[in-house]
Amino acid sequence: MFRNILQDIVEQSEGGISAALMGYDGIAVDQYEKPCEGIDLQLVVVEYANVLKEVKKTVEILETGEMEEVAIRTERFTVLIRALNDDYFVTLTLLRDGNFGKARYLLAKESSRLREALA
Amino acid sequence: MFRNILQDIVEQSEGGISAALMGYDGIAVDQYEKPCEGIDLQLVVVEYANVLKEVKKTVEILETGEMEEVAIRTERFTVLIRALNDDYFVTLTLLRDGNFGKARYLLAKESSRLREALA
């Protein structure tokens, strides 16, 4: 059930290569990916869990309200991360020239479906 | 000299409340802020240095090219962070309903001025 939603996100996005539903412990519940050379998506997922844990901690310390979304842009990719609840988040990796605005929209829209599926 | 650039970024942005030029060690070189209740901007700056260090490490491990930009959106604020070189980065904190696209544009544009000033 998660896989279908993740696939929808990747397929509907422009430039999306993978999406994952994961826990803050770095373990992916499910993921969907298009074949892509030169990137170990499994590793990506685990590493970004560490980043998000740090962001979550920071946001809690700063009391700036719940964390909603994190975007990381590098020379090759943009990774968009959206918090779902206290335990899980969803990531979408885009090629650098992918449509960032549409990716944000899709991730926000599908978050509620993922939250329902998790409940 | 840094202060003027940081002030330009905040004043030209829509919804910007502070900008800081900082090192990955969490020490601000300079910062400019508008008065804003309920947030300790000094603390924000130090905490986001930790986040960015984690992101930088992750990006290096993943070999997805140099880190360029990180955006963190919470219930109250959006923090936009842009890497300048191996030692320094610039942050812009926006109110949640601020203009995100314009903020990204301004930060990218003024990054070259900051880099020149740092050299």
gemmi code that builds the backbone of each chain (N, CA, C; Angstrom):
import gemmi

chains = {
    "A": [
        ("MET", (0.832, -1.205, 0.000), (0.000, 0.000, 0.000), (0.872, 1.262, 0.000)),
        ("PHE", (1.964, 1.209, 0.799), (2.865, 2.360, 0.816), (3.540, 2.513, -0.552)),
        ("ARG", (3.928, 1.366, -1.128), (4.659, 1.381, -2.385), (3.903, 2.143, -3.481)),
        ("ASN", (2.582, 1.906, -3.548), (1.777, 2.573, -4.568), (1.803, 4.096, -4.423)),
        ("ILE", (1.716, 4.538, -3.184), (1.719, 5.988, -2.942), (3.090, 6.569, -3.319)),
        ("LEU", (4.150, 5.868, -2.919), (5.505, 6.336, -3.226), (5.735, 6.366, -4.741)),
        ("GLN", (5.226, 5.347, -5.411), (5.352, 5.303, -6.874), (4.585, 6.467, -7.509)),
        ("ASP", (3.388, 6.727, -7.018), (2.599, 7.862, -7.515), (3.391, 9.166, -7.402)),
        ("ILE", (4.026, 9.342, -6.251), (4.788, 10.582, -6.024), (5.910, 10.703, -7.058)),
        ("VAL", (6.680, 9.622, -7.228), (7.816, 9.660, -8.163), (7.334, 9.850, -9.610)),
        ("GLU", (6.297, 9.089, -9.979), (5.851, 9.126, -11.378), (5.202, 10.465, -11.739)),
        ("GLN", (4.503, 11.049, -10.785), (3.835, 12.326, -11.077), (4.791, 13.507, -11.038)),
        ("SER", (5.895, 13.343, -10.325), (6.847, 14.453, -10.217), (7.593, 14.597, -11.535)),
        ("GLU", (8.198, 15.737, -11.729), (9.037, 15.942, -12.921), (10.495, 15.909, -12.474)),
        ("GLY", (11.174, 14.823, -12.820), (12.573, 14.695, -12.430), (12.787, 13.867, -11.176)),
        ("GLY", (11.714, 13.287, -10.635), (11.847, 12.468, -9.424), (12.491, 11.127, -9.741)),
        ("ILE", (13.401, 10.649, -8.878), (14.023, 9.351, -9.115), (13.730, 8.336, -8.012)),
        ("SER", (13.407, 8.805, -6.806), (13.058, 7.832, -5.774), (12.274, 8.504, -4.655)),
        ("ALA", (11.487, 7.680, -3.972), (10.765, 8.149, -2.790), (10.834, 7.041, -1.752)),
        ("ALA", (10.924, 7.428, -0.490), (10.997, 6.430, 0.580), (10.177, 6.883, 1.779)),
        ("LEU", (9.540, 5.908, 2.401), (8.862, 6.149, 3.684), (9.771, 5.565, 4.741)),
        ("MET", (10.217, 6.389, 5.671), (11.173, 5.860, 6.633), (10.988, 6.355, 8.046)),
        ("GLY", (11.605, 5.585, 8.956), (11.585, 5.957, 10.364), (12.825, 6.764, 10.704)),
        ("TYR", (12.751, 7.486, 11.819), (13.899, 8.269, 12.259), (15.065, 7.377, 12.682)),
        ("ASP", (14.809, 6.091, 12.815), (15.888, 5.159, 13.129), (16.682, 4.781, 11.878)),
        ("GLY", (16.296, 5.332, 10.716), (17.049, 5.076, 9.491), (16.600, 3.832, 8.744)),
        ("ILE", (15.527, 3.220, 9.205), (15.033, 2.014, 8.533), (13.863, 2.386, 7.637)),
        ("ALA", (13.984, 2.012, 6.365), (12.924, 2.338, 5.408), (11.758, 1.362, 5.577)),
        ("VAL", (10.554, 1.890, 5.663), (9.356, 1.050, 5.700), (9.102, 0.520, 4.285)),
        ("ASP", (9.249, 1.402, 3.325), (9.075, 1.015, 1.930), (9.716, 2.082, 1.056)),
        ("GLN", (10.084, 1.699, -0.175), (10.619, 2.712, -1.070), (10.366, 2.315, -2.514)),
        ("TYR", (10.394, 3.316, -3.358), (10.210, 3.089, -4.785), (11.285, 3.883, -5.496)),
        ("GLU", (11.952, 3.256, -6.444), (12.993, 4.006, -7.150), (13.064, 3.652, -8.619)),
        ("LYS", (13.407, 4.646, -9.390), (13.732, 4.429, -10.792), (15.206, 4.069, -10.869)),
        ("PRO", (15.600, 3.299, -11.862), (17.026, 2.999, -11.985), (17.808, 4.299, -12.181)),
        ("CYS", (18.890, 4.440, -11.463), (19.683, 5.674, -11.561), (21.132, 5.338, -11.289)),
        ("GLU", (21.979, 5.679, -12.227), (23.395, 5.352, -12.056), (24.083, 6.280, -11.070)),
        ("GLY", (25.048, 5.724, -10.387), (25.953, 6.560, -9.614), (25.430, 7.030, -8.272)),
        ("ILE", (24.341, 6.431, -7.790), (23.887, 6.810, -6.457), (23.315, 5.575, -5.764)),
        ("ASP", (23.764, 5.362, -4.554), (23.307, 4.235, -3.760), (22.127, 4.727, -2.922)),
        ("LEU", (20.933, 4.476, -3.419), (19.760, 5.078, -2.784), (19.516, 4.533, -1.375)),
        ("GLN", (19.937, 3.302, -1.157), (19.798, 2.731, 0.187), (20.613, 3.535, 1.193)),
        ("LEU", (21.811, 3.879, 0.760), (22.704, 4.669, 1.614), (22.125, 6.069, 1.824)),
        ("VAL", (21.578, 6.623, 0.766), (20.994, 7.960, 0.840), (19.953, 8.019, 1.959)),
        ("VAL", (19.094, 7.010, 1.935), (17.987, 6.956, 2.872), (18.481, 6.945, 4.325)),
        ("VAL", (19.480, 6.105, 4.590), (19.993, 5.985, 5.955), (20.666, 7.285, 6.384)),
        ("GLU", (21.444, 7.854, 5.473), (22.165, 9.070, 5.822), (21.215, 10.234, 6.083)),
        ("TYR", (20.168, 10.331, 5.273), (19.256, 11.448, 5.481), (18.435, 11.305, 6.756)),
        ("ALA", (18.298, 10.070, 7.224), (17.644, 9.899, 8.526), (18.467, 10.593, 9.609)),
        ("ASN", (19.795, 10.502, 9.492), (20.658, 11.191, 10.460), (20.491, 12.699, 10.388)),
        ("VAL", (20.425, 13.208, 9.170), (20.238, 14.648, 8.990), (18.924, 15.074, 9.639)),
        ("LEU", (17.894, 14.299, 9.353), (16.582, 14.698, 9.830), (16.480, 14.610, 11.354)),
        ("LYS", (17.164, 13.637, 11.930), (17.191, 13.551, 13.397), (17.797, 14.823, 13.981)),
        ("GLU", (18.870, 15.281, 13.343), (19.545, 16.499, 13.811), (18.622, 17.714, 13.648)),
        ("VAL", (17.937, 17.780, 12.517), (17.012, 18.901, 12.278), (15.887, 18.879, 13.311)),
        ("LYS", (15.364, 17.690, 13.555), (14.251, 17.526, 14.505), (14.664, 18.007, 15.907)),
        ("LYS", (15.870, 17.590, 16.311), (16.398, 17.976, 17.611), (16.513, 19.500, 17.678)),
        ("THR", (17.051, 20.072, 16.611), (17.252, 21.522, 16.547), (15.930, 22.260, 16.655)),
        ("VAL", (14.957, 21.795, 15.899), (13.660, 22.458, 15.888), (13.013, 22.379, 17.267)),
        ("GLU", (13.226, 21.258, 17.949), (12.673, 21.114, 19.301), (13.355, 22.074, 20.278)),
        ("ILE", (14.673, 22.171, 20.156), (15.425, 23.073, 21.036), (14.976, 24.515, 20.805)),
        ("LEU", (14.791, 24.862, 19.541), (14.496, 26.258, 19.199), (13.036, 26.629, 19.427)),
        ("GLU", (12.199, 25.605, 19.607), (10.772, 25.844, 19.817), (10.180, 26.734, 18.732)),
        ("THR", (10.510, 26.416, 17.500), (9.973, 27.206, 16.380), (8.791, 26.480, 15.727)),
        ("GLY", (8.151, 25.620, 16.509), (7.014, 24.872, 15.973), (7.486, 23.579, 15.348)),
        ("GLU", (6.567, 22.700, 15.064), (6.904, 21.397, 14.503), (7.652, 21.523, 13.177)),
        ("MET", (8.594, 20.630, 12.965), (9.272, 20.563, 11.682), (8.312, 20.034, 10.615)),
        ("GLU", (8.291, 20.676, 9.469), (7.397, 20.214, 8.423), (8.133, 19.679, 7.202)),
        ("GLU", (9.158, 20.409, 6.796), (9.759, 20.092, 5.507), (11.224, 20.509, 5.487)),
        ("VAL", (12.047, 19.690, 4.881), (13.454, 20.028, 4.711), (13.822, 19.769, 3.246)),
        ("ALA", (14.550, 20.688, 2.652), (15.005, 20.499, 1.271), (16.510, 20.678, 1.235)),
        ("ILE", (17.208, 19.740, 0.590), (18.663, 19.810, 0.495), (19.039, 19.743, -0.978)),
        ("ARG", (19.720, 20.782, -1.434), (20.099, 20.823, -2.842), (21.609, 20.685, -2.970)),
        ("THR", (22.042, 19.716, -3.757), (23.471, 19.567, -4.021), (23.700, 19.764, -5.521)),
        ("GLU", (24.946, 19.590, -5.939), (25.261, 19.772, -7.359), (24.452, 18.851, -8.254)),
        ("ARG", (24.118, 17.661, -7.751), (23.447, 16.679, -8.612), (21.979, 16.431, -8.294)),
        ("PHE", (21.599, 16.568, -7.022), (20.244, 16.203, -6.638), (19.596, 17.232, -5.716)),
        ("THR", (18.278, 17.171, -5.669), (17.553, 17.859, -4.610), (16.792, 16.795, -3.832)),
        ("VAL", (16.978, 16.776, -2.520), (16.234, 15.834, -1.681), (15.222, 16.623, -0.872)),
        ("LEU", (13.977, 16.216, -0.978), (12.901, 16.876, -0.265), (12.390, 15.898, 0.787)),
        ("ILE", (12.280, 16.373, 2.017), (11.894, 15.498, 3.128), (10.704, 16.119, 3.843)),
        ("ARG", (9.713, 15.322, 4.149), (8.540, 15.846, 4.840), (8.201, 14.973, 6.047)),
        ("ALA", (8.089, 15.598, 7.193), (7.748, 14.873, 8.413), (6.293, 14.434, 8.352)),
        ("LEU", (6.034, 13.179, 8.777), (4.665, 12.667, 8.781), (4.104, 12.632, 10.201)),
        ("ASN", (4.881, 12.097, 11.108), (4.496, 12.101, 12.530), (5.786, 11.955, 13.350)),
        ("ASP", (5.667, 11.652, 14.625), (6.863, 11.610, 15.475), (7.825, 10.492, 15.100)),
        ("ASP", (7.359, 9.522, 14.351), (8.206, 8.376, 14.051), (8.645, 8.275, 12.592)),
        ("TYR", (7.847, 8.820, 11.681), (8.103, 8.572, 10.271), (8.178, 9.850, 9.427)),
        ("PHE", (8.899, 9.737, 8.323), (8.941, 10.827, 7.353), (9.030, 10.257, 5.947)),
        ("VAL", (8.797, 11.089, 4.954), (8.866, 10.652, 3.564), (9.893, 11.514, 2.831)),
        ("THR", (10.659, 10.890, 1.944), (11.660, 11.629, 1.171), (11.368, 11.480, -0.323)),
        ("LEU", (11.703, 12.493, -1.064), (11.625, 12.436, -2.524), (12.933, 13.005, -3.074)),
        ("THR", (13.636, 12.193, -3.850), (14.890, 12.645, -4.470), (14.627, 13.000, -5.927)),
        ("LEU", (15.034, 14.196, -6.278), (14.830, 14.739, -7.635), (16.175, 14.969, -8.304)),
        ("LEU", (16.218, 14.820, -9.607), (17.375, 15.330, -10.328), (17.415, 16.841, -10.130)),
        ("ARG", (18.610, 17.380, -10.225), (18.802, 18.789, -9.915), (17.899, 19.724, -10.726)),
        ("ASP", (17.660, 19.333, -11.984), (16.835, 20.204, -12.818), (15.357, 19.802, -12.776)),
        ("GLY", (14.989, 18.985, -11.810), (13.586, 18.592, -11.644), (12.731, 19.760, -11.164)),
        ("ASN", (11.431, 19.545, -11.178), (10.492, 20.607, -10.795), (10.299, 20.613, -9.275)),
        ("PHE", (10.986, 21.528, -8.616), (11.003, 21.587, -7.153), (9.626, 21.938, -6.587)),
        ("GLY", (8.989, 22.909, -7.200), (7.684, 23.361, -6.702), (6.638, 22.256, -6.784)),
        ("LYS", (6.644, 21.550, -7.900), (5.675, 20.468, -8.061), (5.970, 19.333, -7.074)),
        ("ALA", (7.259, 19.083, -6.838), (7.648, 18.036, -5.887), (7.133, 18.369, -4.486)),
        ("ARG", (7.275, 19.623, -4.097), (6.787, 20.036, -2.776), (5.282, 19.864, -2.675)),
        ("TYR", (4.603, 20.254, -3.734), (3.150, 20.129, -3.773), (2.726, 18.664, -3.641)),
        ("LEU", (3.372, 17.781, -4.422), (3.016, 16.358, -4.400), (3.268, 15.735, -3.030)),
        ("LEU", (4.402, 16.081, -2.446), (4.755, 15.499, -1.152), (3.758, 15.954, -0.071)),
        ("ALA", (3.372, 17.208, -0.136), (2.397, 17.722, 0.839), (1.055, 17.017, 0.646)),
        ("LYS", (0.646, 16.897, -0.617), (-0.644, 16.289, -0.931), (-0.689, 14.817, -0.499)),
        ("GLU", (0.353, 14.073, -0.814), (0.342, 12.630, -0.542), (0.663, 12.295, 0.918)),
        ("SER", (1.146, 13.299, 1.665), (1.453, 13.054, 3.078), (0.237, 12.568, 3.843)),
        ("SER", (-0.915, 13.108, 3.514), (-2.107, 12.713, 4.269), (-2.471, 11.255, 3.948)),
        ("ARG", (-2.270, 10.842, 2.694), (-2.518, 9.434, 2.341), (-1.556, 8.518, 3.099)),
        ("LEU", (-0.298, 8.939, 3.182), (0.685, 8.128, 3.895), (0.361, 8.065, 5.391)),
        ("ARG", (-0.046, 9.196, 5.926), (-0.396, 9.227, 7.351), (-1.566, 8.292, 7.652)),
        ("GLU", (-2.553, 8.309, 6.755), (-3.700, 7.405, 6.926), (-3.270, 5.943, 6.839)),
        ("ALA", (-2.384, 5.660, 5.889), (-1.928, 4.279, 5.713), (-1.109, 3.804, 6.915)),
        ("LEU", (-0.435, 4.744, 7.567), (0.389, 4.404, 8.729), (-0.449, 4.171, 9.978)),
        ("ALA", (-1.618, 4.782, 10.004), (-2.421, 4.791, 11.247), (-2.996, 3.400, 11.541)),
    ],
    "B": [
        ("MET", (31.357, 45.383, 6.588), (31.104, 45.094, 5.173), (30.126, 43.924, 5.020)),
        ("PHE", (30.296, 42.911, 5.917), (29.364, 41.788, 5.859), (27.959, 42.239, 6.271)),
        ("ARG", (27.921, 43.079, 7.293), (26.644, 43.533, 7.837), (25.760, 44.162, 6.765)),
        ("ASN", (26.360, 44.982, 5.912), (25.579, 45.644, 4.855), (24.930, 44.642, 3.912)),
        ("ILE", (25.691, 43.630, 3.556), (25.165, 42.622, 2.636), (24.028, 41.853, 3.311)),
        ("LEU", (24.245, 41.502, 4.574), (23.211, 40.756, 5.309), (21.945, 41.593, 5.468)),
        ("GLN", (22.149, 42.872, 5.730), (20.995, 43.776, 5.855), (20.248, 43.878, 4.518)),
        ("ASP", (21.008, 43.999, 3.422), (20.382, 44.038, 2.090), (19.506, 42.808, 1.870)),
        ("ILE", (20.030, 41.650, 2.245), (19.285, 40.408, 2.036), (17.967, 40.449, 2.816)),
        ("VAL", (18.043, 40.828, 4.094), (16.829, 40.844, 4.937), (15.840, 41.897, 4.448)),
        ("GLU", (16.355, 43.088, 4.136), (15.452, 44.184, 3.766), (14.790, 43.947, 2.408)),
        ("GLN", (15.531, 43.334, 1.498), (14.960, 43.101, 0.166), (14.010, 41.904, 0.136)),
        ("SER", (14.172, 41.007, 1.097), (13.313, 39.819, 1.113), (11.923, 40.220, 1.595)),
        ("GLU", (10.963, 39.355, 1.317), (9.609, 39.601, 1.824), (9.360, 38.616, 2.946)),
        ("GLY", (9.347, 39.137, 4.172), (9.132, 38.267, 5.327), (10.410, 37.841, 6.023)),
        ("GLY", (11.551, 38.379, 5.586), (12.828, 38.026, 6.219), (12.972, 38.688, 7.572)),
        ("ILE", (13.507, 37.969, 8.573), (13.693, 38.586, 9.888), (15.160, 38.607, 10.329)),
        ("SER", (15.984, 37.723, 9.778), (17.397, 37.796, 10.141), (18.254, 37.071, 9.110)),
        ("ALA", (19.498, 37.504, 9.033), (20.472, 36.823, 8.191), (21.784, 36.775, 8.951)),
        ("ALA", (22.526, 35.685, 8.781), (23.804, 35.544, 9.476), (24.828, 34.907, 8.559)),
        ("LEU", (26.064, 35.395, 8.705), (27.199, 34.775, 8.034), (27.926, 33.989, 9.101)),
        ("MET", (28.052, 32.683, 8.914), (28.652, 31.907, 9.989), (29.577, 30.800, 9.535)),
        ("GLY", (30.382, 30.356, 10.504), (31.280, 29.245, 10.253), (30.632, 27.941, 10.680)),
        ("TYR", (31.157, 26.838, 10.164), (30.632, 25.530, 10.541), (30.904, 25.205, 12.011)),
        ("ASP", (31.762, 26.013, 12.645), (32.003, 25.827, 14.069), (30.903, 26.477, 14.916)),
        ("GLY", (29.913, 27.084, 14.268), (28.779, 27.650, 15.001), (29.002, 29.081, 15.453)),
        ("ILE", (30.107, 29.669, 15.023), (30.390, 31.054, 15.418), (30.001, 31.992, 14.286)),
        ("ALA", (29.159, 32.971, 14.610), (28.710, 33.914, 13.594), (29.793, 34.949, 13.328)),
        ("VAL", (30.106, 35.172, 12.067), (31.045, 36.225, 11.680), (30.330, 37.567, 11.821)),
        ("ASP", (29.095, 37.607, 11.350), (28.289, 38.811, 11.468), (26.827, 38.443, 11.275)),
        ("GLN", (25.928, 39.270, 11.816), (24.519, 39.004, 11.570), (23.710, 40.283, 11.623)),
        ("TYR", (22.564, 40.216, 10.989), (21.656, 41.356, 11.000), (20.275, 40.814, 11.312)),
        ("GLU", (19.587, 41.468, 12.237), (18.250, 40.969, 12.546), (17.264, 42.087, 12.831)),
        ("LYS", (16.043, 41.814, 12.433), (14.940, 42.683, 12.822), (14.442, 42.214, 14.185)),
        ("PRO", (13.887, 43.106, 14.988), (13.342, 42.654, 16.275), (12.230, 41.626, 16.013)),
        ("CYS", (12.257, 40.555, 16.749), (11.248, 39.509, 16.562), (11.016, 38.817, 17.891)),
        ("GLU", (9.789, 38.801, 18.320), (9.495, 38.195, 19.621), (9.506, 36.673, 19.557)),
        ("GLY", (9.899, 36.090, 20.641), (9.696, 34.654, 20.796), (10.720, 33.782, 20.108)),
        ("ILE", (11.821, 34.372, 19.660), (12.857, 33.515, 19.086), (14.232, 34.083, 19.435)),
        ("ASP", (15.092, 33.200, 19.920), (16.446, 33.594, 20.288), (17.332, 33.346, 19.078)),
        ("LEU", (17.572, 34.403, 18.307), (18.248, 34.227, 17.023), (19.694, 33.761, 17.178)),
        ("GLN", (20.285, 34.141, 18.294), (21.650, 33.685, 18.565), (21.692, 32.158, 18.676)),
        ("LEU", (20.704, 31.650, 19.383), (20.590, 30.206, 19.554), (20.301, 29.521, 18.226)),
        ("VAL", (19.442, 30.137, 17.446), (19.083, 29.590, 16.136), (20.342, 29.345, 15.309)),
        ("VAL", (21.168, 30.363, 15.299), (22.376, 30.341, 14.488), (23.298, 29.188, 14.886)),
        ("VAL", (23.501, 29.016, 16.177), (24.392, 27.961, 16.657), (23.807, 26.586, 16.346)),
        ("GLU", (22.509, 26.449, 16.567), (21.883, 25.148, 16.344), (21.904, 24.759, 14.873)),
        ("TYR", (21.679, 25.739, 14.005), (21.669, 25.394, 12.589), (23.052, 25.057, 12.060)),
        ("ALA", (24.067, 25.549, 12.734), (25.420, 25.134, 12.357), (25.565, 23.627, 12.546)),
        ("ASN", (24.983, 23.102, 13.619), (25.027, 21.650, 13.848), (24.297, 20.889, 12.749)),
        ("VAL", (23.142, 21.411, 12.375), (22.376, 20.771, 11.304), (23.207, 20.749, 10.030)),
        ("LEU", (23.796, 21.887, 9.720), (24.516, 21.993, 8.468), (25.765, 21.122, 8.443)),
        ("LYS", (26.398, 20.981, 9.602), (27.550, 20.082, 9.682), (27.110, 18.659, 9.342)),
        ("GLU", (25.970, 18.270, 9.855), (25.442, 16.919, 9.585), (25.110, 16.757, 8.098)),
        ("VAL", (24.485, 17.785, 7.523), (24.141, 17.737, 6.102), (25.407, 17.631, 5.259)),
        ("LYS", (26.398, 18.441, 5.600), (27.664, 18.469, 4.854), (28.329, 17.085, 4.878)),
        ("LYS", (28.342, 16.477, 6.073), (28.940, 15.151, 6.226), (28.201, 14.146, 5.331)),
        ("THR", (26.868, 14.243, 5.378), (26.028, 13.334, 4.601), (26.296, 13.481, 3.113)),
        ("VAL", (26.342, 14.717, 2.668), (26.551, 14.978, 1.243), (27.913, 14.448, 0.804)),
        ("GLU", (28.906, 14.564, 1.686), (30.233, 14.041, 1.354), (30.224, 12.515, 1.268)),
        ("ILE", (29.533, 11.888, 2.215), (29.451, 10.421, 2.206), (28.749, 9.942, 0.941)),
        ("LEU", (27.687, 10.644, 0.585), (26.860, 10.191, -0.533), (27.453, 10.539, -1.893)),
        ("GLU", (28.432, 11.430, -1.888), (29.070, 11.855, -3.135), (28.052, 12.328, -4.162)),
        ("THR", (27.119, 13.145, -3.716), (26.106, 13.668, -4.630), (26.461, 15.086, -5.071)),
        ("GLY", (27.740, 15.409, -5.010), (28.177, 16.752, -5.406), (28.137, 17.683, -4.214)),
        ("GLU", (28.737, 18.838, -4.367), (28.801, 19.812, -3.272), (27.418, 20.226, -2.776)),
        ("MET", (27.298, 20.418, -1.486), (26.065, 20.944, -0.907), (25.904, 22.415, -1.303)),
        ("GLU", (24.734, 22.793, -1.745), (24.529, 24.182, -2.138), (23.554, 24.913, -1.227)),
        ("GLU", (22.460, 24.251, -0.917), (21.374, 24.967, -0.253), (20.549, 24.018, 0.598)),
        ("VAL", (20.148, 24.485, 1.759), (19.261, 23.699, 2.618), (18.120, 24.612, 3.061)),
        ("ALA", (16.917, 24.096, 3.031), (15.765, 24.874, 3.511), (15.020, 24.051, 4.544)),
        ("ILE", (14.708, 24.662, 5.674), (13.999, 23.968, 6.742), (12.740, 24.762, 7.069)),
        ("ARG", (11.595, 24.130, 6.936), (10.344, 24.812, 7.188), (9.684, 24.243, 8.436)),
        ("THR", (9.378, 25.108, 9.386), (8.651, 24.664, 10.580), (7.317, 25.402, 10.622)),
        ("GLU", (6.562, 25.148, 11.683), (5.248, 25.794, 11.805), (5.353, 27.323, 11.779)),
        ("ARG", (6.463, 27.861, 12.281), (6.567, 29.313, 12.399), (7.541, 29.979, 11.430)),
        ("PHE", (8.590, 29.281, 11.058), (9.637, 29.913, 10.254), (10.103, 29.025, 9.099)),
        ("THR", (10.718, 29.670, 8.132), (11.499, 28.945, 7.136), (12.932, 29.448, 7.250)),
        ("VAL", (13.869, 28.529, 7.402), (15.279, 28.902, 7.439), (15.933, 28.404, 6.161)),
        ("LEU", (16.569, 29.332, 5.468), (17.234, 29.025, 4.215), (18.733, 29.167, 4.461)),
        ("ILE", (19.490, 28.155, 4.064), (20.923, 28.136, 4.339), (21.655, 27.889, 3.033)),
        ("ARG", (22.700, 28.659, 2.787), (23.456, 28.483, 1.551), (24.956, 28.388, 1.845)),
        ("ALA", (25.564, 27.323, 1.357), (26.998, 27.132, 1.565), (27.774, 28.152, 0.740)),
        ("LEU", (28.812, 28.740, 1.339), (29.646, 29.721, 0.626), (30.979, 29.106, 0.220)),
        ("ASN", (31.622, 28.450, 1.164), (32.861, 27.721, 0.878), (33.015, 26.643, 1.955)),
        ("ASP", (34.205, 26.070, 2.066), (34.380, 24.958, 3.005), (34.241, 25.373, 4.462)),
        ("ASP", (34.330, 26.661, 4.733), (34.310, 27.103, 6.117), (33.069, 27.892, 6.515)),
        ("TYR", (32.439, 28.551, 5.555), (31.364, 29.478, 5.904), (30.072, 29.241, 5.137)),
        ("PHE", (28.972, 29.658, 5.767), (27.674, 29.628, 5.087), (26.843, 30.821, 5.531)),
        ("VAL", (25.777, 31.083, 4.810), (24.900, 32.202, 5.147), (23.490, 31.660, 5.380)),
        ("THR", (22.804, 32.215, 6.363), (21.432, 31.789, 6.648), (20.482, 32.975, 6.517)),
        ("LEU", (19.266, 32.688, 6.109), (18.212, 33.706, 6.083), (16.977, 33.085, 6.724)),
        ("THR", (16.479, 33.723, 7.778), (15.275, 33.232, 8.440), (14.090, 34.087, 8.012)),
        ("LEU", (13.066, 33.398, 7.548), (11.846, 34.060, 7.048), (10.664, 33.704, 7.940)),
        ("LEU", (9.719, 34.600, 8.054), (8.438, 34.206, 8.619), (7.827, 33.164, 7.692)),
        ("ARG", (6.985, 32.320, 8.254), (6.449, 31.193, 7.502), (5.749, 31.608, 6.203)),
        ("ASP", (5.072, 32.768, 6.259), (4.349, 33.211, 5.062), (5.200, 34.147, 4.189)),
        ("GLY", (6.510, 34.180, 4.456), (7.408, 34.987, 3.629), (7.547, 34.410, 2.230)),
        ("ASN", (8.179, 35.181, 1.356), (8.334, 34.776, -0.045), (9.587, 33.888, -0.199)),
        ("PHE", (9.344, 32.588, -0.261), (10.429, 31.600, -0.274), (11.264, 31.706, -1.555)),
        ("GLY", (10.574, 31.850, -2.679), (11.277, 31.904, -3.961), (12.195, 33.114, -4.050)),
        ("LYS", (11.687, 34.257, -3.592), (12.502, 35.465, -3.636), (13.696, 35.345, -2.677)),
        ("ALA", (13.456, 34.717, -1.544), (14.533, 34.527, -0.570), (15.656, 33.687, -1.169)),
        ("ARG", (15.283, 32.626, -1.868), (16.296, 31.776, -2.511), (17.082, 32.548, -3.548)),
        ("TYR", (16.354, 33.343, -4.313), (16.990, 34.154, -5.344), (17.989, 35.139, -4.722)),
        ("LEU", (17.561, 35.833, -3.684), (18.421, 36.828, -3.037), (19.676, 36.194, -2.443)),
        ("LEU", (19.478, 35.049, -1.794), (20.608, 34.389, -1.152), (21.627, 33.920, -2.197)),
        ("ALA", (21.123, 33.416, -3.319), (22.021, 32.964, -4.382), (22.782, 34.160, -4.954)),
        ("LYS", (22.035, 35.253, -5.169), (22.630, 36.448, -5.774), (23.702, 37.057, -4.868)),
        ("GLU", (23.388, 37.178, -3.589), (24.307, 37.860, -2.671), (25.446, 36.957, -2.207)),
        ("SER", (25.338, 35.673, -2.482), (26.409, 34.747, -2.079), (27.743, 35.129, -2.701)),
        ("SER", (27.697, 35.583, -3.949), (28.969, 35.912, -4.596), (29.593, 37.150, -3.937)),
        ("ARG", (28.753, 38.108, -3.531), (29.278, 39.289, -2.815), (29.918, 38.866, -1.485)),
        ("LEU", (29.236, 37.941, -0.786), (29.769, 37.477, 0.496), (31.086, 36.719, 0.294)),
        ("ARG", (31.113, 35.896, -0.749), (32.339, 35.135, -1.041), (33.508, 36.076, -1.338)),
        ("GLU", (33.214, 37.116, -2.105), (34.276, 38.110, -2.409), (34.747, 38.794, -1.138)),
        ("ALA", (33.790, 39.154, -0.288), (34.140, 39.847, 0.950), (34.954, 38.946, 1.895)),
        ("LEU", (34.714, 37.649, 1.809), (35.433, 36.694, 2.667), (36.851, 36.434, 2.172)),
        ("ALA", (37.043, 36.622, 0.864), (38.341, 36.223, 0.266), (39.472, 37.147, 0.723)),
    ],
}
model = gemmi.Model(1)
for chain_id, residues in chains.items():
    chain = gemmi.Chain(chain_id)
    for i, (resn, *xyz) in enumerate(residues, 1):
        res = gemmi.Residue()
        res.name, res.seqid = resn, gemmi.SeqId(i, " ")
        for name, pos in zip(("N", "CA", "C"), xyz):
            atom = gemmi.Atom()
            atom.name, atom.element = name, gemmi.Element(name[0])
            atom.pos, atom.b_iso = gemmi.Position(*pos), 0.0
            res.add_atom(atom)
        chain.add_residue(res)
    model.add_chain(chain)
structure = gemmi.Structure()
structure.add_model(model)
structure.setup_entities()
